[in-house]
Every structure is written in structure tokens, then in C-alpha cells.
Amino acid sequence: MKKIKIHALALAIGLSALFTGCDSIKNANNEQKGVAIGATAGALLGGILGNNLGKGGNTAAGAIIGGVVGGGITYVSFKPC
């Protein structure tokens, strides 16, 4: 069952890469790129921590919370004071 989830996730990531055009990435400014990187890094770290801390098995919740927090912090850091 775990292998099926991993393969489904890999397939979803691969398909999403096909639907993302190169022009959309080229036209993104530094703020948009930073928020995407922050959200991705937050989701990755959140997923790892959610699975390994406490009783475990909270990978999805950790990834969602980490992605929101990572994207939010990066978004705020790009805003001028």
C-alpha cells in the first residue's frame, strides 16, 4: 500500500510538470519564485517532521501546514516595509 502511494505521488508530480509551461516560469518575478520555493521547502520539511515526530503518520498534515507557513513567511519577507 505504501508503494502505491509513493508511485501515485511521483506520477502526480510528473504530470504537473507537464502542464507547467516554460513561459510561465520565465515570466515569474523573484517574489513569486521565492514564495514557491518557500512553500515547497516548508511542505517537504513539514512532511518529514509530521511523519517522524509524535505518533507518526501525520505526513499529509505536516506537509500542508509546512507549505502554508513556508509560503506565508517567504511572501511576507518579500514585502517592503
PDB file of N, CA, C and O in Angstrom:
ATOM      1  N   MET A   1       0.825  -1.198   0.000  1.00  0.00           N
ATOM      2  CA  MET A   1       0.000   0.000   0.000  1.00  0.00           C
ATOM      3  C   MET A   1       0.865   1.255   0.000  1.00  0.00           C
ATOM      4  O   MET A   1       0.543   2.242  -0.662  1.00  0.00           O
ATOM      5  N   LYS A   2       1.972   1.208   0.754  1.00  0.00           N
ATOM      6  CA  LYS A   2       2.839   2.379   0.824  1.00  0.00           C
ATOM      7  C   LYS A   2       3.494   2.648  -0.532  1.00  0.00           C
ATOM      8  O   LYS A   2       3.677   3.802  -0.918  1.00  0.00           O
ATOM      9  N   LYS A   3       3.846   1.582  -1.251  1.00  0.00           N
ATOM     10  CA  LYS A   3       4.456   1.761  -2.566  1.00  0.00           C
ATOM     11  C   LYS A   3       3.484   2.382  -3.549  1.00  0.00           C
ATOM     12  O   LYS A   3       3.877   3.164  -4.414  1.00  0.00           O
ATOM     13  N   ILE A   4       2.210   2.032  -3.415  1.00  0.00           N
ATOM     14  CA  ILE A   4       1.201   2.608  -4.309  1.00  0.00           C
ATOM     15  C   ILE A   4       1.086   4.104  -4.079  1.00  0.00           C
ATOM     16  O   ILE A   4       0.970   4.867  -5.038  1.00  0.00           O
ATOM     17  N   LYS A   5       1.115   4.539  -2.824  1.00  0.00           N
ATOM     18  CA  LYS A   5       1.033   5.971  -2.519  1.00  0.00           C
ATOM     19  C   LYS A   5       2.248   6.716  -3.066  1.00  0.00           C
ATOM     20  O   LYS A   5       2.118   7.814  -3.608  1.00  0.00           O
ATOM     21  N   ILE A   6       3.417   6.120  -2.923  1.00  0.00           N
ATOM     22  CA  ILE A   6       4.635   6.772  -3.418  1.00  0.00           C
ATOM     23  C   ILE A   6       4.595   6.878  -4.933  1.00  0.00           C
ATOM     24  O   ILE A   6       4.960   7.912  -5.493  1.00  0.00           O
ATOM     25  N   HIS A   7       4.160   5.828  -5.595  1.00  0.00           N
ATOM     26  CA  HIS A   7       4.077   5.868  -7.060  1.00  0.00           C
ATOM     27  C   HIS A   7       3.009   6.853  -7.529  1.00  0.00           C
ATOM     28  O   HIS A   7       3.195   7.536  -8.537  1.00  0.00           O
ATOM     29  N   ALA A   8       1.909   6.928  -6.816  1.00  0.00           N
ATOM     30  CA  ALA A   8       0.858   7.881  -7.188  1.00  0.00           C
ATOM     31  C   ALA A   8       1.350   9.310  -7.012  1.00  0.00           C
ATOM     32  O   ALA A   8       1.057  10.171  -7.842  1.00  0.00           O
ATOM     33  N   LEU A   9       2.091   9.571  -5.947  1.00  0.00           N
ATOM     34  CA  LEU A   9       2.637  10.907  -5.725  1.00  0.00           C
ATOM     35  C   LEU A   9       3.651  11.259  -6.810  1.00  0.00           C
ATOM     36  O   LEU A   9       3.640  12.374  -7.330  1.00  0.00           O
ATOM     37  N   ALA A  10       4.516  10.326  -7.149  1.00  0.00           N
ATOM     38  CA  ALA A  10       5.500  10.571  -8.209  1.00  0.00           C
ATOM     39  C   ALA A  10       4.816  10.827  -9.549  1.00  0.00           C
ATOM     40  O   ALA A  10       5.250  11.685 -10.318  1.00  0.00           O
ATOM     41  N   LEU A  11       3.760  10.092  -9.823  1.00  0.00           N
ATOM     42  CA  LEU A  11       3.007  10.301 -11.054  1.00  0.00           C
ATOM     43  C   LEU A  11       2.343  11.673 -11.074  1.00  0.00           C
ATOM     44  O   LEU A  11       2.348  12.353 -12.100  1.00  0.00           O
ATOM     45  N   ALA A  12       1.778  12.076  -9.952  1.00  0.00           N
ATOM     46  CA  ALA A  12       1.121  13.388  -9.868  1.00  0.00           C
ATOM     47  C   ALA A  12       2.127  14.514 -10.069  1.00  0.00           C
ATOM     48  O   ALA A  12       1.834  15.495 -10.753  1.00  0.00           O
ATOM     49  N   ILE A  13       3.294  14.379  -9.484  1.00  0.00           N
ATOM     50  CA  ILE A  13       4.329  15.409  -9.655  1.00  0.00           C
ATOM     51  C   ILE A  13       4.799  15.452 -11.107  1.00  0.00           C
ATOM     52  O   ILE A  13       4.997  16.528 -11.672  1.00  0.00           O
ATOM     53  N   GLY A  14       4.975  14.287 -11.698  1.00  0.00           N
ATOM     54  CA  GLY A  14       5.389  14.236 -13.095  1.00  0.00           C
ATOM     55  C   GLY A  14       4.367  14.843 -14.034  1.00  0.00           C
ATOM     56  O   GLY A  14       4.726  15.569 -14.961  1.00  0.00           O
ATOM     57  N   LEU A  15       3.101  14.553 -13.804  1.00  0.00           N
ATOM     58  CA  LEU A  15       2.049  15.121 -14.656  1.00  0.00           C
ATOM     59  C   LEU A  15       1.924  16.628 -14.463  1.00  0.00           C
ATOM     60  O   LEU A  15       1.664  17.357 -15.420  1.00  0.00           O
ATOM     61  N   SER A  16       2.108  17.094 -13.240  1.00  0.00           N
ATOM     62  CA  SER A  16       2.022  18.540 -13.012  1.00  0.00           C
ATOM     63  C   SER A  16       3.154  19.262 -13.724  1.00  0.00           C
ATOM     64  O   SER A  16       2.980  20.396 -14.169  1.00  0.00           O
ATOM     65  N   ALA A  17       4.310  18.622 -13.839  1.00  0.00           N
ATOM     66  CA  ALA A  17       5.423  19.235 -14.560  1.00  0.00           C
ATOM     67  C   ALA A  17       5.101  19.365 -16.047  1.00  0.00           C
ATOM     68  O   ALA A  17       5.558  20.304 -16.699  1.00  0.00           O
ATOM     69  N   LEU A  18       4.325  18.439 -16.582  1.00  0.00           N
ATOM     70  CA  LEU A  18       3.960  18.520 -17.992  1.00  0.00           C
ATOM     71  C   LEU A  18       3.024  19.689 -18.285  1.00  0.00           C
ATOM     72  O   LEU A  18       3.073  20.264 -19.373  1.00  0.00           O
ATOM     73  N   PHE A  19       2.177  20.043 -17.326  1.00  0.00           N
ATOM     74  CA  PHE A  19       1.203  21.103 -17.537  1.00  0.00           C
ATOM     75  C   PHE A  19       1.746  22.488 -17.201  1.00  0.00           C
ATOM     76  O   PHE A  19       1.064  23.490 -17.416  1.00  0.00           O
ATOM     77  N   THR A  20       2.949  22.551 -16.682  1.00  0.00           N
ATOM     78  CA  THR A  20       3.559  23.834 -16.358  1.00  0.00           C
ATOM     79  C   THR A  20       4.415  24.254 -17.540  1.00  0.00           C
ATOM     80  O   THR A  20       5.398  23.591 -17.872  1.00  0.00           O
ATOM     81  N   GLY A  21       4.043  25.343 -18.168  1.00  0.00           N
ATOM     82  CA  GLY A  21       4.785  25.805 -19.331  1.00  0.00           C
ATOM     83  C   GLY A  21       6.040  26.558 -18.945  1.00  0.00           C
ATOM     84  O   GLY A  21       6.116  27.154 -17.870  1.00  0.00           O
ATOM     85  N   CYS A  22       7.019  26.527 -19.824  1.00  0.00           N
ATOM     86  CA  CYS A  22       8.280  27.229 -19.559  1.00  0.00           C
ATOM     87  C   CYS A  22       8.075  28.743 -19.518  1.00  0.00           C
ATOM     88  O   CYS A  22       8.768  29.445 -18.781  1.00  0.00           O
ATOM     89  N   ASP A  23       7.122  29.249 -20.311  1.00  0.00           N
ATOM     90  CA  ASP A  23       6.884  30.688 -20.333  1.00  0.00           C
ATOM     91  C   ASP A  23       6.369  31.187 -18.987  1.00  0.00           C
ATOM     92  O   ASP A  23       6.696  32.299 -18.574  1.00  0.00           O
ATOM     93  N   SER A  24       5.579  30.389 -18.312  1.00  0.00           N
ATOM     94  CA  SER A  24       5.060  30.832 -17.019  1.00  0.00           C
ATOM     95  C   SER A  24       6.167  30.949 -15.988  1.00  0.00           C
ATOM     96  O   SER A  24       6.095  31.793 -15.095  1.00  0.00           O
ATOM     97  N   ILE A  25       7.178  30.124 -16.098  1.00  0.00           N
ATOM     98  CA  ILE A  25       8.298  30.203 -15.167  1.00  0.00           C
ATOM     99  C   ILE A  25       9.208  31.362 -15.532  1.00  0.00           C
ATOM    100  O   ILE A  25       9.722  32.046 -14.648  1.00  0.00           O
ATOM    101  N   LYS A  26       9.413  31.592 -16.819  1.00  0.00           N
ATOM    102  CA  LYS A  26      10.280  32.695 -17.260  1.00  0.00           C
ATOM    103  C   LYS A  26       9.689  34.051 -16.888  1.00  0.00           C
ATOM    104  O   LYS A  26      10.431  34.994 -16.613  1.00  0.00           O
ATOM    105  N   ASN A  27       8.365  34.158 -16.877  1.00  0.00           N
ATOM    106  CA  ASN A  27       7.714  35.429 -16.587  1.00  0.00           C
ATOM    107  C   ASN A  27       7.524  35.678 -15.097  1.00  0.00           C
ATOM    108  O   ASN A  27       7.039  36.745 -14.721  1.00  0.00           O
ATOM    109  N   ALA A  28       7.884  34.745 -14.246  1.00  0.00           N
ATOM    110  CA  ALA A  28       7.705  34.917 -12.804  1.00  0.00           C
ATOM    111  C   ALA A  28       8.777  35.855 -12.259  1.00  0.00           C
ATOM    112  O   ALA A  28       9.940  35.789 -12.656  1.00  0.00           O
ATOM    113  N   ASN A  29       8.366  36.724 -11.345  1.00  0.00           N
ATOM    114  CA  ASN A  29       9.343  37.609 -10.725  1.00  0.00           C
ATOM    115  C   ASN A  29       9.977  36.914  -9.519  1.00  0.00           C
ATOM    116  O   ASN A  29       9.596  35.797  -9.169  1.00  0.00           O
ATOM    117  N   ASN A  30      10.940  37.575  -8.889  1.00  0.00           N
ATOM    118  CA  ASN A  30      11.658  36.956  -7.774  1.00  0.00           C
ATOM    119  C   ASN A  30      10.749  36.657  -6.595  1.00  0.00           C
ATOM    120  O   ASN A  30      10.957  35.665  -5.896  1.00  0.00           O
ATOM    121  N   GLU A  31       9.752  37.489  -6.361  1.00  0.00           N
ATOM    122  CA  GLU A  31       8.822  37.263  -5.257  1.00  0.00           C
ATOM    123  C   GLU A  31       8.045  35.961  -5.469  1.00  0.00           C
ATOM    124  O   GLU A  31       7.911  35.161  -4.543  1.00  0.00           O
ATOM    125  N   GLN A  32       7.544  35.753  -6.657  1.00  0.00           N
ATOM    126  CA  GLN A  32       6.781  34.542  -6.958  1.00  0.00           C
ATOM    127  C   GLN A  32       7.658  33.301  -6.865  1.00  0.00           C
ATOM    128  O   GLN A  32       7.232  32.271  -6.342  1.00  0.00           O
ATOM    129  N   LYS A  33       8.869  33.398  -7.368  1.00  0.00           N
ATOM    130  CA  LYS A  33       9.788  32.270  -7.280  1.00  0.00           C
ATOM    131  C   LYS A  33      10.131  31.960  -5.824  1.00  0.00           C
ATOM    132  O   LYS A  33      10.192  30.796  -5.429  1.00  0.00           O
ATOM    133  N   GLY A  34      10.354  33.008  -5.030  1.00  0.00           N
ATOM    134  CA  GLY A  34      10.693  32.818  -3.615  1.00  0.00           C
ATOM    135  C   GLY A  34       9.561  32.172  -2.836  1.00  0.00           C
ATOM    136  O   GLY A  34       9.794  31.295  -2.005  1.00  0.00           O
ATOM    137  N   VAL A  35       8.341  32.604  -3.104  1.00  0.00           N
ATOM    138  CA  VAL A  35       7.187  32.018  -2.411  1.00  0.00           C
ATOM    139  C   VAL A  35       7.032  30.551  -2.797  1.00  0.00           C
ATOM    140  O   VAL A  35       6.736  29.717  -1.941  1.00  0.00           O
ATOM    141  N   ALA A  36       7.227  30.229  -4.058  1.00  0.00           N
ATOM    142  CA  ALA A  36       7.118  28.832  -4.495  1.00  0.00           C
ATOM    143  C   ALA A  36       8.198  27.971  -3.845  1.00  0.00           C
ATOM    144  O   ALA A  36       7.928  26.849  -3.416  1.00  0.00           O
ATOM    145  N   ILE A  37       9.408  28.493  -3.776  1.00  0.00           N
ATOM    146  CA  ILE A  37      10.495  27.743  -3.143  1.00  0.00           C
ATOM    147  C   ILE A  37      10.234  27.590  -1.646  1.00  0.00           C
ATOM    148  O   ILE A  37      10.445  26.515  -1.085  1.00  0.00           O
ATOM    149  N   GLY A  38       9.777  28.658  -1.000  1.00  0.00           N
ATOM    150  CA  GLY A  38       9.477  28.587   0.442  1.00  0.00           C
ATOM    151  C   GLY A  38       8.358  27.606   0.748  1.00  0.00           C
ATOM    152  O   GLY A  38       8.439  26.848   1.715  1.00  0.00           O
ATOM    153  N   ALA A  39       7.324  27.617  -0.065  1.00  0.00           N
ATOM    154  CA  ALA A  39       6.205  26.700   0.157  1.00  0.00           C
ATOM    155  C   ALA A  39       6.633  25.248  -0.073  1.00  0.00           C
ATOM    156  O   ALA A  39       6.235  24.354   0.674  1.00  0.00           O
ATOM    157  N   THR A  40       7.434  25.021  -1.097  1.00  0.00           N
ATOM    158  CA  THR A  40       7.903  23.668  -1.374  1.00  0.00           C
ATOM    159  C   THR A  40       8.810  23.159  -0.263  1.00  0.00           C
ATOM    160  O   THR A  40       8.673  22.024   0.193  1.00  0.00           O
ATOM    161  N   ALA A  41       9.739  24.010   0.167  1.00  0.00           N
ATOM    162  CA  ALA A  41      10.639  23.605   1.247  1.00  0.00           C
ATOM    163  C   ALA A  41       9.866  23.370   2.544  1.00  0.00           C
ATOM    164  O   ALA A  41      10.143  22.416   3.272  1.00  0.00           O
ATOM    165  N   GLY A  42       8.899  24.236   2.830  1.00  0.00           N
ATOM    166  CA  GLY A  42       8.079  24.056   4.031  1.00  0.00           C
ATOM    167  C   GLY A  42       7.265  22.778   3.984  1.00  0.00           C
ATOM    168  O   GLY A  42       7.139  22.080   4.991  1.00  0.00           O
ATOM    169  N   ALA A  43       6.715  22.469   2.824  1.00  0.00           N
ATOM    170  CA  ALA A  43       5.936  21.236   2.688  1.00  0.00           C
ATOM    171  C   ALA A  43       6.821  20.007   2.843  1.00  0.00           C
ATOM    172  O   ALA A  43       6.420  19.026   3.469  1.00  0.00           O
ATOM    173  N   LEU A  44       8.002  20.057   2.285  1.00  0.00           N
ATOM    174  CA  LEU A  44       8.927  18.929   2.396  1.00  0.00           C
ATOM    175  C   LEU A  44       9.339  18.707   3.847  1.00  0.00           C
ATOM    176  O   LEU A  44       9.261  17.588   4.355  1.00  0.00           O
ATOM    177  N   LEU A  45       9.776  19.772   4.509  1.00  0.00           N
ATOM    178  CA  LEU A  45      10.176  19.639   5.912  1.00  0.00           C
ATOM    179  C   LEU A  45       8.997  19.281   6.800  1.00  0.00           C
ATOM    180  O   LEU A  45       9.136  18.471   7.717  1.00  0.00           O
ATOM    181  N   GLY A  46       7.842  19.871   6.543  1.00  0.00           N
ATOM    182  CA  GLY A  46       6.650  19.547   7.320  1.00  0.00           C
ATOM    183  C   GLY A  46       6.232  18.100   7.169  1.00  0.00           C
ATOM    184  O   GLY A  46       5.817  17.468   8.140  1.00  0.00           O
ATOM    185  N   GLY A  47       6.335  17.573   5.966  1.00  0.00           N
ATOM    186  CA  GLY A  47       6.007  16.171   5.727  1.00  0.00           C
ATOM    187  C   GLY A  47       6.950  15.230   6.454  1.00  0.00           C
ATOM    188  O   GLY A  47       6.525  14.224   7.022  1.00  0.00           O
ATOM    189  N   ILE A  48       8.231  15.563   6.434  1.00  0.00           N
ATOM    190  CA  ILE A  48       9.211  14.735   7.129  1.00  0.00           C
ATOM    191  C   ILE A  48       8.985  14.781   8.635  1.00  0.00           C
ATOM    192  O   ILE A  48       8.956  13.744   9.298  1.00  0.00           O
ATOM    193  N   LEU A  49       8.823  15.992   9.171  1.00  0.00           N
ATOM    194  CA  LEU A  49       8.616  16.121  10.614  1.00  0.00           C
ATOM    195  C   LEU A  49       7.282  15.519  11.048  1.00  0.00           C
ATOM    196  O   LEU A  49       7.201  14.899  12.109  1.00  0.00           O
ATOM    197  N   GLY A  50       6.246  15.693  10.246  1.00  0.00           N
ATOM    198  CA  GLY A  50       4.938  15.133  10.581  1.00  0.00           C
ATOM    199  C   GLY A  50       4.963  13.620  10.652  1.00  0.00           C
ATOM    200  O   GLY A  50       4.220  13.017  11.427  1.00  0.00           O
ATOM    201  N   ASN A  51       5.807  13.013   9.853  1.00  0.00           N
ATOM    202  CA  ASN A  51       5.900  11.557   9.855  1.00  0.00           C
ATOM    203  C   ASN A  51       6.765  11.043  11.001  1.00  0.00           C
ATOM    204  O   ASN A  51       6.523   9.950  11.513  1.00  0.00           O
ATOM    205  N   ASN A  52       7.760  11.810  11.406  1.00  0.00           N
ATOM    206  CA  ASN A  52       8.740  11.311  12.362  1.00  0.00           C
ATOM    207  C   ASN A  52       8.508  11.751  13.798  1.00  0.00           C
ATOM    208  O   ASN A  52       9.044  11.121  14.709  1.00  0.00           O
ATOM    209  N   LEU A  53       7.749  12.783  14.037  1.00  0.00           N
ATOM    210  CA  LEU A  53       7.529  13.259  15.405  1.00  0.00           C
ATOM    211  C   LEU A  53       6.207  12.737  15.951  1.00  0.00           C
ATOM    212  O   LEU A  53       5.276  12.464  15.193  1.00  0.00           O
ATOM    213  N   GLY A  54       6.136  12.603  17.247  1.00  0.00           N
ATOM    214  CA  GLY A  54       4.910  12.127  17.885  1.00  0.00           C
ATOM    215  C   GLY A  54       4.637  10.681  17.530  1.00  0.00           C
ATOM    216  O   GLY A  54       5.553   9.860  17.493  1.00  0.00           O
ATOM    217  N   LYS A  55       3.388  10.371  17.270  1.00  0.00           N
ATOM    218  CA  LYS A  55       2.998   9.006  16.916  1.00  0.00           C
ATOM    219  C   LYS A  55       3.307   8.689  15.455  1.00  0.00           C
ATOM    220  O   LYS A  55       3.254   7.526  15.055  1.00  0.00           O
ATOM    221  N   GLY A  56       3.623   9.692  14.662  1.00  0.00           N
ATOM    222  CA  GLY A  56       3.900   9.480  13.247  1.00  0.00           C
ATOM    223  C   GLY A  56       2.609   9.384  12.455  1.00  0.00           C
ATOM    224  O   GLY A  56       1.518   9.462  13.020  1.00  0.00           O
ATOM    225  N   GLY A  57       2.732   9.219  11.174  1.00  0.00           N
ATOM    226  CA  GLY A  57       1.563   9.085  10.320  1.00  0.00           C
ATOM    227  C   GLY A  57       0.861  10.391  10.004  1.00  0.00           C
ATOM    228  O   GLY A  57      -0.244  10.385   9.461  1.00  0.00           O
ATOM    229  N   ASN A  58       1.481  11.500  10.335  1.00  0.00           N
ATOM    230  CA  ASN A  58       0.876  12.812  10.066  1.00  0.00           C
ATOM    231  C   ASN A  58       1.594  13.517   8.925  1.00  0.00           C
ATOM    232  O   ASN A  58       1.747  14.739   8.946  1.00  0.00           O
ATOM    233  N   THR A  59       2.030  12.764   7.943  1.00  0.00           N
ATOM    234  CA  THR A  59       2.789  13.332   6.844  1.00  0.00           C
ATOM    235  C   THR A  59       1.986  14.367   6.071  1.00  0.00           C
ATOM    236  O   THR A  59       2.496  15.446   5.769  1.00  0.00           O
ATOM    237  N   ALA A  60       0.742  14.053   5.749  1.00  0.00           N
ATOM    238  CA  ALA A  60      -0.074  14.976   4.949  1.00  0.00           C
ATOM    239  C   ALA A  60      -0.340  16.272   5.711  1.00  0.00           C
ATOM    240  O   ALA A  60      -0.211  17.360   5.150  1.00  0.00           O
ATOM    241  N   ALA A  61      -0.708  16.161   6.978  1.00  0.00           N
ATOM    242  CA  ALA A  61      -0.973  17.360   7.773  1.00  0.00           C
ATOM    243  C   ALA A  61       0.287  18.200   7.921  1.00  0.00           C
ATOM    244  O   ALA A  61       0.232  19.426   7.819  1.00  0.00           O
ATOM    245  N   GLY A  62       1.418  17.552   8.160  1.00  0.00           N
ATOM    246  CA  GLY A  62       2.680  18.285   8.277  1.00  0.00           C
ATOM    247  C   GLY A  62       3.058  18.981   6.987  1.00  0.00           C
ATOM    248  O   GLY A  62       3.559  20.105   7.006  1.00  0.00           O
ATOM    249  N   ALA A  63       2.820  18.318   5.861  1.00  0.00           N
ATOM    250  CA  ALA A  63       3.150  18.917   4.571  1.00  0.00           C
ATOM    251  C   ALA A  63       2.266  20.120   4.271  1.00  0.00           C
ATOM    252  O   ALA A  63       2.743  21.136   3.767  1.00  0.00           O
ATOM    253  N   ILE A  64       0.990  20.006   4.578  1.00  0.00           N
ATOM    254  CA  ILE A  64       0.068  21.122   4.327  1.00  0.00           C
ATOM    255  C   ILE A  64       0.421  22.311   5.202  1.00  0.00           C
ATOM    256  O   ILE A  64       0.527  23.438   4.717  1.00  0.00           O
ATOM    257  N   ILE A  65       0.601  22.065   6.475  1.00  0.00           N
ATOM    258  CA  ILE A  65       0.937  23.162   7.401  1.00  0.00           C
ATOM    259  C   ILE A  65       2.293  23.761   7.037  1.00  0.00           C
ATOM    260  O   ILE A  65       2.445  24.983   7.020  1.00  0.00           O
ATOM    261  N   GLY A  66       3.278  22.915   6.746  1.00  0.00           N
ATOM    262  CA  GLY A  66       4.601  23.412   6.362  1.00  0.00           C
ATOM    263  C   GLY A  66       4.571  24.229   5.086  1.00  0.00           C
ATOM    264  O   GLY A  66       5.262  25.241   4.980  1.00  0.00           O
ATOM    265  N   GLY A  67       3.778  23.800   4.118  1.00  0.00           N
ATOM    266  CA  GLY A  67       3.670  24.554   2.870  1.00  0.00           C
ATOM    267  C   GLY A  67       3.043  25.917   3.066  1.00  0.00           C
ATOM    268  O   GLY A  67       3.496  26.904   2.488  1.00  0.00           O
ATOM    269  N   VAL A  68       2.002  25.975   3.878  1.00  0.00           N
ATOM    270  CA  VAL A  68       1.336  27.254   4.147  1.00  0.00           C
ATOM    271  C   VAL A  68       2.265  28.191   4.906  1.00  0.00           C
ATOM    272  O   VAL A  68       2.395  29.365   4.559  1.00  0.00           O
ATOM    273  N   VAL A  69       2.907  27.667   5.938  1.00  0.00           N
ATOM    274  CA  VAL A  69       3.808  28.505   6.742  1.00  0.00           C
ATOM    275  C   VAL A  69       5.015  28.939   5.912  1.00  0.00           C
ATOM    276  O   VAL A  69       5.394  30.110   5.940  1.00  0.00           O
ATOM    277  N   GLY A  70       5.623  28.009   5.175  1.00  0.00           N
ATOM    278  CA  GLY A  70       6.784  28.356   4.357  1.00  0.00           C
ATOM    279  C   GLY A  70       6.463  29.381   3.287  1.00  0.00           C
ATOM    280  O   GLY A  70       7.237  30.311   3.063  1.00  0.00           O
ATOM    281  N   GLY A  71       5.331  29.220   2.629  1.00  0.00           N
ATOM    282  CA  GLY A  71       4.926  30.191   1.616  1.00  0.00           C
ATOM    283  C   GLY A  71       4.563  31.531   2.215  1.00  0.00           C
ATOM    284  O   GLY A  71       4.880  32.578   1.651  1.00  0.00           O
ATOM    285  N   GLY A  72       3.895  31.501   3.361  1.00  0.00           N
ATOM    286  CA  GLY A  72       3.498  32.746   4.026  1.00  0.00           C
ATOM    287  C   GLY A  72       4.682  33.548   4.528  1.00  0.00           C
ATOM    288  O   GLY A  72       4.728  34.767   4.364  1.00  0.00           O
ATOM    289  N   ILE A  73       5.632  32.871   5.137  1.00  0.00           N
ATOM    290  CA  ILE A  73       6.810  33.571   5.653  1.00  0.00           C
ATOM    291  C   ILE A  73       7.613  34.157   4.500  1.00  0.00           C
ATOM    292  O   ILE A  73       8.085  35.290   4.595  1.00  0.00           O
ATOM    293  N   THR A  74       7.777  33.419   3.429  1.00  0.00           N
ATOM    294  CA  THR A  74       8.528  33.923   2.291  1.00  0.00           C
ATOM    295  C   THR A  74       7.803  35.092   1.642  1.00  0.00           C
ATOM    296  O   THR A  74       8.442  36.057   1.225  1.00  0.00           O
ATOM    297  N   TYR A  75       6.479  35.021   1.550  1.00  0.00           N
ATOM    298  CA  TYR A  75       5.688  36.099   0.971  1.00  0.00           C
ATOM    299  C   TYR A  75       5.849  37.378   1.776  1.00  0.00           C
ATOM    300  O   TYR A  75       6.040  38.455   1.211  1.00  0.00           O
ATOM    301  N   VAL A  76       5.773  37.258   3.082  1.00  0.00           N
ATOM    302  CA  VAL A  76       5.906  38.428   3.956  1.00  0.00           C
ATOM    303  C   VAL A  76       7.317  39.006   3.871  1.00  0.00           C
ATOM    304  O   VAL A  76       7.480  40.226   3.918  1.00  0.00           O
ATOM    305  N   SER A  77       8.331  38.164   3.748  1.00  0.00           N
ATOM    306  CA  SER A  77       9.694  38.656   3.713  1.00  0.00           C
ATOM    307  C   SER A  77      10.014  39.440   2.438  1.00  0.00           C
ATOM    308  O   SER A  77      10.954  40.234   2.431  1.00  0.00           O
ATOM    309  N   PHE A  78       9.253  39.234   1.363  1.00  0.00           N
ATOM    310  CA  PHE A  78       9.482  39.975   0.132  1.00  0.00           C
ATOM    311  C   PHE A  78       8.750  41.322   0.120  1.00  0.00           C
ATOM    312  O   PHE A  78       9.028  42.159  -0.739  1.00  0.00           O
ATOM    313  N   LYS A  79       7.840  41.542   1.036  1.00  0.00           N
ATOM    314  CA  LYS A  79       7.104  42.801   1.059  1.00  0.00           C
ATOM    315  C   LYS A  79       7.966  43.920   1.655  1.00  0.00           C
ATOM    316  O   LYS A  79       8.587  43.727   2.700  1.00  0.00           O
ATOM    317  N   PRO A  80       8.010  45.082   1.004  1.00  0.00           N
ATOM    318  CA  PRO A  80       8.788  46.187   1.563  1.00  0.00           C
ATOM    319  C   PRO A  80       8.101  46.752   2.811  1.00  0.00           C
ATOM    320  O   PRO A  80       6.878  46.709   2.939  1.00  0.00           O
ATOM    321  N   CYS A  81       8.906  47.273   3.709  1.00  0.00           N
ATOM    322  CA  CYS A  81       8.364  47.840   4.961  1.00  0.00           C
ATOM    323  C   CYS A  81       7.788  49.206   4.746  1.00  0.00           C
ATOM    324  O   CYS A  81       7.293  49.823   5.689  1.00  0.00           O
TER     325      CYS A  81
END
